[in-house]
Amino acid sequence: MNNRFFIDYDNPDAGIGHSMGFINRGIKIATRNQLQFAYAKEQLRKSSNSDWQWRLKQGLRKLRGARAHETHNIGNDLNRMLNLAEILPSRSEIEGRIRQGELKVIALPPFEMHIPSNAQIDDEVYRPVDQFIQSHPESNTVFKLSNNRFGDYEYASTRAWLREIYDKARQSNPFPLCYQSECLNIAVHIRRGDLLPGRQFSDLSTRMLPDRWYIEIVKLIMVQTNKPLAIHIFSEGKNGHYQSELGEAFSWVDYYAHTGHRVTEHIDTPFLETFHHLLNADLFIGSKSGMTHLAGMLGNSVKLVPSLWHSYRGALDLLEVSDTMDEASKSTITQFLAHHPPGN
């Protein structure tokens, strides 16, 4: 039996991209060095509005005169998404064996991963940690990583494994889809939420693509298909209503009312419900976000996504689209869809 383990104690209370980047890093370290990844649900548990500890913490910030932070409101959804606790060794059990003296702990040295990661070469990035682990070949060993702020956001080597365990998790925890078989089902993920004017991360508003960017893409799709469209808009809004990149009210239902196509706005829907629809659409149009990046990597649908600070190496049927929707970009999309017809 392989009595060599890896334990990771990093858990940033951050969004989907950051959180999964730390898990992806752990998977790679363990796989590259034939270690068992000892996992605890605390590694993917996040804050939510229903968490009394989170509310207390933000209340104390207000009392001190500081601005309350916003939560991504993910809670335990990332654990439910992958169900890692059911397939990986238990970290608490390994920690118990450490306390009993059965296993020896060796701290891993710090190493760096940089953003943007598009040019990342895993063999180079992981060489220092690989060499360190291989210099300690003894059995009954636990390699411990803590206080390392670098996650890994490149999924080319882990994509197939993550998709496989995602599908297994859905067998025990399924989610219904609201798609129509007679339509071309388009999932559009539009990042708004905490980037909107007045929200916590409004200084990063350039990560929002304008509504017009999505409208131009949908227009190209309408020209190329004879099927009725079912357009599903997934976004965060205000008081349950969608907002444009300027923080103004906008109705996608009204905008496409004259076309005869079906439009549904899914505003502030739970993460897992949204993510499952992004993965299983006939055509997925994404945003500059960690959720889009993960869905773009794991999904099997045809995908049109903006270029990110992380690459989409290893993704299937995916086109990275320029932020500038000029004639060259439109031509590229048209040619891509002709060679990758969605819904087939």
N, C-alpha and C positions, 0 to 999 in steps of 0.2 A: 504493500500500500504506500502511496506517495504521502509521506508525512512532512511535506514542505508547503507552507502557506504564505499568503500575502494578506495583510490587513491594512486598510486605508481609513484614516480617521478624519479626512476632510469632508465637510458637508456645508457648502455655502448656501445660505438661505436666499437663493437666487432663482432666476428663471430656468426654463427647460433646457436651453442651450448650455448654460454654465453647469447646471446640475448633472446633466448627462455626460458632459465632457470629463468630469471627474470619474464617473463610472467607466467610461470608455477607456480612460487611462489605466484604471485598475485591471480591466479585462485584458488589455494588451500586455501589461507587465506580467500578469499571471500566465497568459498563454505563451508568451515568448520564452518564459523560463520554467515551464512545466510546474507551475505552482497552483495550488488551490486558492481561489479567491474567497476568503472568509467574509461573509456579508451580514450586515445588520440593517433592519428597516430604517433605522435612524439616518442612514446615508442618503436616502431619497425622500425622507419626510420633510415637508416644507410648511411654512406658516399659512394660515388661512384666516379669513374674517371671523370664522366660528371658533377660533382658538382663543381661549380666555387669556392664556399667557401672552399671546401676541397683542391683544387688546390692552392688557395691563401695561405692557412695555411701552406702547404708543401713548397711553394715557400719562405715564410718567414723563415721557418726552415733552408732552404739551405742558405739564406742570413746571418743567424746567425752562419753558419758553422756547423749546426746539420744535421744529416742524415734524409732525408724525410721518413716518414712512408708510408707503403703500405696500401691500402684499400682492404677490402674483396669484394668491388664492388657490394654490395647487394642493395644499394639504398632503394627503397620502396617495394622490392619484398616480404619481410616478411609480410607486410600489405596486399599485394595482395594474399599471400598464404592463409591467414586465414580470411581476411575480418572482423576482430574483431570490427571495427568501426560501422559495420552495425547491430551487434547483441548485443553489450554492451552499457550501458548508456554513453552519451557523457561527457568526463571530463570537457570540456569547459562550458557545461551547468551547471554542478555541481559547478564549480568554480564561475560561475555567481550567483548561489543561495547562495554560501558562502559569496560573497561580499555584497549581499542584506540582509544578516543576517538571512536567512531562515534555514541555516544549520550550525551546530557547528563543528569545526575541533578539533580532538583529535590526537596528535602525538603518533604513536606507538613506544614503546621502541625498541632499537636495539636487534637483536637476531642473533645467529650464525648457519651456515650450513657449513659443512666441506667437502673438497675433499681429498681423494676419498669418494664418497657417497654411495658405494655399500651396506654398512651396515646401511644406514639411516632408522630410524623408524619415520614416520611422526608424530605420536602421541607424541613422545618425543621432536622432533625438534620444533614443533609448540605449545607445551604446554604453554610456557611463553606468546606468543602473543595471544593464545586462551583465556587464563585466564584474560589477560588484557582487551580484547574486551568484554568478558562476565561480567567483573566488571563495564562496562558502558552500561547498557541495554537500555538507553534512546533512543527515536526516534529522527529523524532529526539530525543524527550524521554522520560525515565523519571521518573515521580513515585514517590517513595519514602516509605513509612510505616514507622516503627519506634518501639518503646518507647511504644506507645499501648495502654493497658490496657482499652480499651472495645471489646467485641464487639457484634454486632448479632444479636438473637435474634428478630426479627420477619421472617417468611418469606412474607408475602402476595405480594410482587412477585417472589420468586425460586423459589417452590414448583414451578411447572410446569417450569422449567429443571432444577432439581435432580432432580425425579422422572424426567425424560427421560434425564439422564445416568446415573442409578441403573439404569434399565432397560437402557441400553446396556452398562453395566458387567456386568450379569448375563448378557448374551449371551456374553461371553467368560469369565466367571467365575461360573457358575451355582451355586445352592444348592438341594438337594432339599427339598421340603416333606413333613412327616409327617402332613398332614391327610387326613381321610377324606371322600370325595365324598358319601357317604350321610348324613353328620352335619352339624350346624351347628358349625363349628369356631370355638371361642372362645379367643383368646390373652389371658392375664391377666398383665400385667407388674406385679410387686409389688416395690417398692424396699425392700431390706434392706441386706445387705452392710456397708459401712463406717459405716452409721448405727446399727448394733446396739450394745447395751451393751458397753463395753470396746473398741470399735473406734475408729479415728482421728477420725471425725466424729460421734461419738455425741452431741455437743452440738447437732447439727442433727436430732435424732431426731423432732422434730415434723413433719418432711417425710415420715415414714412414716405411711401410712394403716393402720388396724388391719385384721386379717383379717376382722372382722365387716363392714366396709364393702364388701369384695368379695363376701362371702357374701350380703349383702342384694341386691346387684345381680344375682348369678347366680340367686337365688331368683325375682326378677322375670322374668328371661329364661325360666326353666323354666315359669312360668305362661303365657307368651305364645306358646310354640312347641310344635308337636306333633312336631318332629323330634328324634331322639336327639342329645344334645350330646357333643361331644368337647372337653373342657376342658383346656387346656394352660397350666400354671402356669410362668412364667419368673421366676426370682429367683436371688439369691445366698444361699448358706447357710453352714453350718459343717460341715466334713468331708463335704461332699456331701449334706447333709440340710437341708431347709427349716427356717427358724426364724420364729416369729411376731414381731410388733413388740416383744414383751417379751424376746426372745432365747430363747424356749422352743421345744422341738421340737413340730412340728405336722405331721400328715399329711393332705394334701388328698385323697389316694387313699382313706384310711380314712373321712374325713368324708363323702364322697359314695358310699361303697361300696353303700349301700342303695338308691340312686336308679336304678341301671341305666345311668347315663351313664358314658362313658369319661373317665378323668382321668389325665393324665400330668404328672409333675413334671420340669421341665427346670432343674436346679440347677447353677449355675456353667457353663452352656454358653457357648461362644465368642460374642463380640459379634455377628459377622456372621450366624451361624446364628439367633441370637435375633431380631435386628432384621428379618431377612427374614421370619420367621414373624409378627412383629407387623404388618408391612406387608400381609401376604397372608391374614390371618384373615378369616372372615366377619364376626366381631365382635371388636373389640379393646377391652379394659378396661385403662386405664393407671394410672400412678402420678405422683407429683410428682418428675419426673426429666427430664434433658435427652434421654435416649433416648426416653421416652414422647412428649415434645414434638416431636421430630423425626419419629418414626413417626406421630404424630397429624397432623402437617402433610403428610407425603408420602404417607401411605397412602390407599387408595381404599375401604377397608372401612368399615363402620359403627363408630363410636368413642364410647366413654363414658370421659371423662377428668376428673380433678379440675382445678379452676381453678389456674392457675400465676401466677408473677410475670411471665410472657410470655404474649402473647395467641395465640389460634389463628385469627386472621383469615386467610381464604383457604382454610382446611381444608374438606374435603368430608364431609358426613354425620357431623358431630361434635356432641356435646352435652357441655358443661362441667357437671360434677356437683358439688354442694356436699359439703364434708367431712362435714357433718352429715346422716346418712341418715334424715331425718325423713319424715313422711307427705307433705309437699309435694314433697320431692325424689323420693320414690318415684313419685308421681303424674306428675311431669315426665318421668321416665325411661320410664314406661309409655306415655305419649302420644307421646314421641319414637320409641320402638321401633315403635309402631303406624304411624307415618308413614314410618319408615325400616326396614322389615323386613330384618334381616340375612340374607345368603345368597341374595338375589334377583339 
